[in-house]
Structures are given as structure tokens and as C-alpha cells.
Amino acid sequence: MTDLEIGLDTFGDVPADDTGATISHAAAIRQVIDEAVLADELGVDVIALGEHHRPEYSISTPETVLAAIAARTQRIKLASGVTVLSSDDPVRVFQRFATVDAISNGRAQVILGRGSFTESFPLFGYDLSDYDVLFEEKIDLFAELLKEQPVTWEGTTRASLVDADVFPKTESGHLDTWVGVGGSPQSVVRTARYGLPLMLAIIGGQAGRFAPYVDLYRRAAEQLGTVAHPVGMHSPGFVADTDEQAKELFYPAYKEQRDRIGALRGWPPLRRAEFDAEVEGGSLYIGAPETVARRIAAAVKTLGVGRFDLIYTVGPQSVSARTRAVELFGSKVAPMVRDMVAE
């Protein structure tokens, strides 16, 4: 698999400076831009920015930050990870990403999702009881918009369109569009139905658990007569100079974040033994460059995916540790993974 893509993914977690003080949301956004520029210089294939509307994250409009990154980079692909389509307007999403595509000379990529967090729904006036129909209708409209022809469409969640022409058009006539899926078979089949690439969010347990979803996507595409694209996956992790350093830098912020989210979802507090087990054989890719590269390569081979994105930030880590992680990932991890997978 010589065309394996290797990327970095962040929600713009608000980090700490080297005194331990939390920086501002504005400074956190600028930090992400600097990290993306460094990733581009080091040959990382993709930078993906997630959308959140919570205090611990700085990025609520990925495409705005991606436009800033576009102006300072040359080759790295510029993705959302994900855009919460359910609480947005498909026409506006298409327009914004087509604009980023223009600024970046064709490097924009939108990854559509339903959102694992729900803050955007009340914020933008949507009822959570419409969670499923919102995404079903809006991805249907988005698929029509991707044809870049006048659209006639009718649904229940937004105004109907009659021969509506949407601008700007992309220069190539193609906006790179994926669908992010957390583990619902119905979502996998829907992605195949629209002939869009699949991005699996694997944030816990062994990667091999998701092999049936990869197989389902390919079988569904075959039966529906659409294209089964190379599947992508993204998982959290962190790179430092040694295995021990990586774990000790990552664990406190990870536990803080995990327990905060867990309190809302009824999870018990994270125990260190659980964390160590995830690092050893689950979906936390944490350690020195060779350790992380070996585990990523194993996951890529197990699932037969064509792309791996590492969610490289969590909570109030220090800016210097994050910068070092990007540096090690781009200069050491990514080349090693490509070599290991090619073997």
C-alpha cells in the first residue's frame, strides 16, 4: 500500500504554556495554525480540524482556521474532522469548503458527521429528537450539491430548493468529501450508498473490532453499484522522545478530559490500568516514534485502510510538548509507518 496517507487531527484543545497557565482560545487557534505549518514542512499528508462548541476546545469553525493554514502551506490537505452537518446548512458548508478549496489550490476536504457531542443542536436551534432525520436529509442535499449543477431538492429540515445554483464552484469540479462514522452499521451503509469515502472514528478497544465495518462498506458499495474508496481511520495518541515520557505527558490531560466527558455520559472515572491497557493494545497510539509507528502500521494492515489520522492533542498539554509531538510525528513516525506498511 504505497499510497497510504498519514495525517494529524485536532479539535484545537486549549493547551497550557510552559508555566502551566492555560492560554486563551485565540492563542490556541494560532498554535494550531503553527502546528499545521510545521506538519506541512515535515511532509504530513493531512491536517484535520474538528468542530466543537465547548470551553475546552478552541475550534468551532474548522474551515476558517483551514483557510488561514491554506495561506501558509504548500501541500498538506486541509480537512474538517468532522463538520457537524446536522446542525449546519449544507449549502453554506459547500460554499465555505469550496472557498477553502480555491484558496488552497484544491487541497480542501470536508468530513461530514452527525457529531458525538450535541452542544451545536440547541445553540443553532435544532431539536435533538430530530437527530437522525437532520443528518439523513442534509447529507442527501449535500450529495446533490457535490454535482455542482443547479439543485432541486425538498425536505422537512430546511427550505426547499428549485434550480438553485450554488457558488463558488470548485476549480476541479470535485470537492473531496468523506463521512465520519463512529460505529453504526446504518451509517456505514449510508456512506456507501452515496459513494463517499468512509472515515472510522476508533477511540477505544482494538482496531480489529472495526474490520466488519470495513467489510460492510465494501460489500454495500458493491451491491449498491457505487465506489468503495480506501477507508480512513482516526485514533488518539501522542509522540514524545521515550515511551515513558509520552505516557506521563499524555495521561494527566487525557484523564481530566475523559472524566469530564464521562461525567456527562455516565462513565466511571478512568483508572490508570485501563489507560495502560489501551496504550498497550487498544486505540491509544502513545510512545516514542518507533513504538507509535509500529502500532499504527499494525492497525493499518489489520484493517486494510488507506489513511490514518492521529488525534495528537488532548486537554491542557503544554505547547512545547505538542510542538515536539508534531515534529516527531512528521519527521520520524510517518516515514517509518510508510516503510513498515510497504514491507
C-alpha positions as CSV (number, residue, x, y, z in Angstrom):
1,M,0.0,0.0,0.0
2,T,2.3,2.7,-1.2
3,D,-0.3,5.5,-1.4
4,L,-1.1,5.4,2.4
5,E,-2.0,8.8,3.7
6,I,-0.9,9.8,7.2
7,G,-2.4,12.8,8.9
8,L,-2.9,14.7,12.2
9,D,-6.2,15.6,13.8
10,T,-7.1,18.1,16.5
11,F,-10.1,19.8,18.0
12,G,-8.0,22.8,19.0
13,D,-7.7,21.7,22.6
14,V,-6.8,24.7,24.7
15,P,-3.2,24.0,25.8
16,A,-1.1,25.4,28.7
17,D,2.1,27.5,28.3
18,D,5.3,26.2,29.8
19,T,4.4,27.8,33.2
20,G,1.3,25.6,33.3
21,A,-1.1,28.5,32.7
22,T,-4.0,27.9,30.2
23,I,-3.7,30.1,27.2
24,S,-6.6,31.9,25.5
25,H,-8.8,30.5,22.8
26,A,-7.3,33.0,20.4
27,A,-3.8,31.8,21.2
28,A,-4.9,28.2,20.9
29,I,-6.1,28.8,17.4
30,R,-2.9,30.4,16.4
31,Q,-1.0,27.5,18.0
32,V,-2.9,25.0,15.8
33,I,-2.0,27.1,12.7
34,D,1.7,27.0,13.6
35,E,1.5,23.2,14.2
36,A,-0.2,22.7,10.8
37,V,2.5,24.7,9.1
38,L,5.2,22.6,10.8
39,A,3.3,19.4,9.7
40,D,3.3,20.7,6.1
41,E,7.0,21.3,6.2
42,L,7.6,17.8,7.5
43,G,5.6,16.0,4.8
44,V,2.5,15.1,6.8
45,D,-0.3,14.4,4.3
46,V,-3.4,15.8,6.0
47,I,-4.3,18.2,8.9
48,A,-7.9,17.6,10.1
49,L,-9.7,20.1,12.4
50,G,-12.8,19.1,14.4
51,E,-15.8,21.3,15.2
52,H,-16.8,21.7,18.8
53,H,-18.8,24.3,20.8
54,R,-17.3,23.6,24.3
55,P,-14.9,25.6,26.5
56,E,-12.0,23.2,26.4
57,Y,-11.8,23.4,22.6
58,S,-10.9,26.5,20.5
59,I,-12.2,25.5,17.0
60,S,-15.8,26.0,16.3
61,T,-15.4,26.8,12.5
62,P,-12.8,24.5,11.1
63,E,-12.9,26.0,7.6
64,T,-12.0,29.4,8.9
65,V,-8.8,28.1,10.5
66,L,-8.1,25.9,7.5
67,A,-8.2,29.0,5.3
68,A,-5.5,30.6,7.4
69,I,-3.5,27.4,7.2
70,A,-4.0,27.3,3.4
71,A,-2.4,30.7,3.0
72,R,0.8,29.5,4.9
73,T,1.2,25.9,3.5
74,Q,2.0,24.3,0.1
75,R,1.0,20.7,0.0
76,I,-0.8,19.4,3.1
77,K,-4.5,18.5,2.6
78,L,-6.9,20.6,4.7
79,A,-9.8,18.6,6.3
80,S,-12.5,19.1,8.8
81,G,-12.7,16.3,11.3
82,V,-15.7,16.5,11.5
83,T,-18.1,19.2,10.2
84,V,-21.4,18.6,12.2
85,L,-23.7,18.7,9.1
86,S,-26.8,18.0,11.2
87,S,-26.7,21.5,12.8
88,D,-25.4,23.4,9.8
89,D,-26.7,24.3,6.4
90,P,-25.5,22.1,3.6
91,V,-25.4,25.0,1.1
92,R,-23.3,27.1,3.4
93,V,-21.0,24.2,4.2
94,F,-20.4,23.6,0.5
95,Q,-19.7,27.3,-0.1
96,R,-17.3,27.6,2.7
97,F,-15.3,24.5,1.8
98,A,-15.3,25.4,-1.9
99,T,-13.8,28.7,-0.8
100,V,-11.1,26.9,1.2
101,D,-10.5,24.7,-1.9
102,A,-9.9,27.9,-4.0
103,I,-7.5,29.4,-1.5
104,S,-5.5,26.2,-1.2
105,N,-5.4,25.3,-4.9
106,G,-7.6,22.2,-4.4
107,R,-6.5,20.9,-1.0
108,A,-9.8,21.2,0.9
109,Q,-11.6,18.2,2.3
110,V,-14.8,18.1,4.3
111,I,-15.5,15.2,6.5
112,L,-19.3,15.2,7.4
113,G,-20.6,13.8,10.6
114,R,-23.6,13.7,12.9
115,G,-21.5,14.9,15.9
116,S,-20.7,12.8,19.1
117,F,-21.3,16.0,21.1
118,T,-24.7,17.7,21.0
119,E,-24.0,21.3,22.0
120,S,-24.4,22.6,18.5
121,F,-28.1,21.5,18.3
122,P,-29.6,23.8,20.9
123,L,-27.0,26.5,20.0
124,F,-28.3,26.7,16.4
125,G,-32.0,26.0,17.2
126,Y,-32.3,22.3,16.4
127,D,-34.2,19.7,18.3
128,L,-32.2,16.6,19.4
129,S,-35.3,14.5,18.7
130,D,-34.6,15.2,15.0
131,Y,-31.0,13.9,15.3
132,D,-31.4,11.2,12.7
133,V,-33.6,12.9,10.2
134,L,-31.5,16.1,10.2
135,F,-28.4,14.2,9.1
136,E,-30.3,11.9,6.6
137,E,-31.9,14.9,4.8
138,K,-28.8,17.1,4.9
139,I,-26.4,14.6,3.6
140,D,-28.9,13.9,0.8
141,L,-28.9,17.6,-0.1
142,F,-25.1,17.8,0.2
143,A,-24.7,14.8,-2.2
144,E,-26.7,16.8,-4.8
145,L,-24.6,19.9,-4.2
146,L,-21.4,17.9,-4.9
147,K,-22.6,17.5,-8.5
148,E,-22.1,21.3,-8.9
149,Q,-25.2,21.7,-11.0
150,P,-28.5,23.5,-10.3
151,V,-30.2,21.7,-7.4
152,T,-33.9,21.0,-6.9
153,W,-34.5,19.4,-3.5
154,E,-37.2,19.1,-1.0
155,G,-37.1,18.0,2.7
156,T,-38.5,18.8,6.1
157,T,-35.5,20.3,7.8
158,R,-34.7,23.4,5.6
159,A,-36.3,25.4,2.8
160,S,-36.8,23.6,-0.5
161,L,-34.6,24.5,-3.5
162,V,-35.7,24.8,-7.1
163,D,-33.0,25.0,-9.8
164,A,-30.7,26.7,-7.2
165,D,-27.2,27.3,-8.5
166,V,-24.6,27.4,-5.7
167,F,-21.3,29.4,-5.9
168,P,-18.4,29.3,-5.8
169,K,-17.8,26.2,-7.9
170,T,-14.6,24.3,-7.3
171,E,-11.9,24.7,-9.9
172,S,-11.7,20.9,-10.4
173,G,-15.4,20.2,-10.3
174,H,-14.9,18.0,-7.3
175,L,-14.9,18.8,-3.5
176,D,-13.2,16.0,-1.6
177,T,-15.9,14.8,0.8
178,W,-15.8,12.0,3.4
179,V,-18.3,10.8,6.0
180,G,-17.1,10.2,9.6
181,V,-18.6,7.2,11.4
182,G,-18.3,6.1,15.0
183,G,-19.6,2.6,14.7
184,S,-23.1,2.5,13.4
185,P,-23.7,-0.1,10.6
186,Q,-26.5,2.1,9.2
187,S,-24.1,5.0,8.9
188,V,-21.6,2.7,7.0
189,V,-24.2,1.6,4.5
190,R,-25.4,5.2,4.0
191,T,-21.9,6.3,3.3
192,A,-21.6,3.5,0.7
193,R,-25.0,4.5,-0.8
194,Y,-23.7,8.0,-1.6
195,G,-20.4,6.6,-2.9
196,L,-18.4,8.7,-0.4
197,P,-15.2,7.7,1.4
198,L,-15.5,6.4,5.0
199,M,-13.6,7.7,8.0
200,L,-13.8,5.5,11.1
201,A,-13.5,7.1,14.5
202,I,-11.8,4.4,16.6
203,I,-11.2,5.8,20.1
204,G,-11.2,2.7,22.2
205,G,-10.5,-1.0,22.0
206,Q,-8.6,-2.9,19.5
207,A,-8.7,-1.7,15.9
208,G,-9.5,-5.1,14.7
209,R,-13.0,-4.8,16.1
210,F,-13.8,-2.5,13.2
211,A,-12.9,-4.9,10.5
212,P,-16.6,-5.9,10.0
213,Y,-17.4,-2.2,9.2
214,V,-14.7,-2.0,6.6
215,D,-16.0,-5.2,5.0
216,L,-19.6,-4.0,5.3
217,Y,-18.7,-0.7,3.5
218,R,-17.1,-2.6,0.6
219,R,-19.9,-5.2,0.3
220,A,-22.5,-2.4,0.5
221,A,-20.8,-0.4,-2.2
222,E,-20.6,-3.4,-4.5
223,Q,-24.3,-4.3,-4.0
224,L,-25.4,-0.6,-4.5
225,G,-23.2,-0.1,-7.5
226,T,-21.1,2.7,-6.0
227,V,-17.4,3.1,-5.5
228,A,-15.7,1.7,-2.4
229,H,-12.9,4.2,-1.7
230,P,-9.9,3.4,0.6
231,V,-11.2,3.7,4.1
232,G,-9.6,6.0,6.7
233,M,-9.4,5.8,10.5
234,H,-8.5,8.2,13.2
235,S,-7.5,7.5,16.8
236,P,-5.9,9.4,19.7
237,G,-2.3,9.3,20.5
238,F,0.9,11.2,21.4
239,V,4.5,11.1,20.5
240,A,7.5,12.0,22.7
241,D,11.2,11.1,22.8
242,T,10.6,8.0,25.0
243,D,7.6,5.7,25.8
244,E,7.6,6.7,29.4
245,Q,7.7,10.4,28.7
246,A,4.9,10.2,26.2
247,K,2.6,8.4,28.7
248,E,3.4,10.8,31.5
249,L,2.9,13.9,29.4
250,F,-0.4,12.5,28.0
251,Y,-2.1,10.8,30.9
252,P,-3.0,13.7,33.2
253,A,-4.6,15.8,30.5
254,Y,-6.3,12.7,29.0
255,K,-7.8,11.6,32.3
256,E,-9.0,15.2,33.0
257,Q,-10.7,15.3,29.6
258,R,-12.1,11.7,29.7
259,D,-13.5,12.1,33.2
260,R,-15.2,15.5,32.3
261,I,-16.9,13.9,29.3
262,G,-17.5,10.7,31.2
263,A,-19.4,12.5,33.9
264,L,-21.9,13.7,31.3
265,R,-22.3,10.2,29.8
266,G,-22.4,8.1,33.0
267,W,-18.9,6.6,32.7
268,P,-16.8,5.8,35.8
269,P,-13.5,7.8,36.3
270,L,-10.6,6.5,34.2
271,R,-8.2,4.2,36.0
272,R,-4.5,4.1,35.2
273,A,-4.7,0.3,34.4
274,E,-7.4,1.0,31.8
275,F,-5.2,3.7,30.2
276,D,-2.1,1.4,30.2
277,A,-4.1,-1.4,28.5
278,E,-5.3,1.0,25.8
279,V,-1.7,2.1,25.2
280,E,-0.5,-1.5,25.1
281,G,-3.1,-3.0,22.8
282,G,-6.1,-0.6,22.2
283,S,-6.6,2.6,20.4
284,L,-4.2,4.9,22.1
285,Y,-1.1,5.3,20.0
286,I,1.3,6.7,22.6
287,G,5.1,6.4,22.9
288,A,8.4,7.0,21.3
289,P,8.4,7.3,17.4
290,E,9.2,3.7,16.7
291,T,6.6,2.4,19.2
292,V,3.8,4.6,17.7
293,A,4.9,3.8,14.1
294,R,4.8,0.0,14.8
295,R,1.3,0.2,16.3
296,I,-0.1,2.4,13.6
297,A,1.4,0.2,10.9
298,A,-0.2,-2.9,12.6
299,A,-3.6,-1.2,12.7
300,V,-3.4,-0.1,9.0
301,K,-2.5,-3.7,8.0
302,T,-5.2,-5.2,10.2
303,L,-8.0,-3.1,8.7
304,G,-6.5,-2.6,5.2
305,V,-7.2,1.2,5.5
306,G,-5.7,3.8,3.1
307,R,-5.4,6.6,5.7
308,F,-4.5,7.0,9.4
309,D,-5.0,10.3,11.2
310,L,-3.6,10.7,14.8
311,I,-5.6,12.9,17.1
312,Y,-2.5,14.4,18.6
313,T,-3.9,16.8,21.2
314,V,-5.8,16.3,24.4
315,G,-6.7,18.9,27.1
316,P,-4.2,21.3,28.6
317,Q,-1.0,19.8,27.4
318,S,2.0,22.2,27.2
319,V,2.6,24.0,23.9
320,S,6.2,22.8,23.8
321,A,5.2,19.1,24.2
322,R,2.6,19.4,21.5
323,T,5.1,21.1,19.1
324,R,7.6,18.3,19.8
325,A,4.9,15.7,19.1
326,V,4.2,17.2,15.7
327,E,7.9,17.3,14.9
328,L,8.4,13.7,15.9
329,F,5.3,12.5,14.1
330,G,6.2,14.2,10.8
331,S,9.9,13.6,10.8
332,K,10.0,10.0,12.2
333,V,6.7,8.3,12.7
334,A,5.1,8.9,9.3
335,P,8.2,7.8,7.3
336,M,8.5,4.7,9.5
337,V,4.8,3.8,9.1
338,R,5.1,4.1,5.3
339,D,8.2,1.8,5.3
340,M,6.6,-0.8,7.6
341,V,3.3,-0.9,5.6
342,A,5.2,-1.2,2.3
343,E,7.1,-4.2,3.6
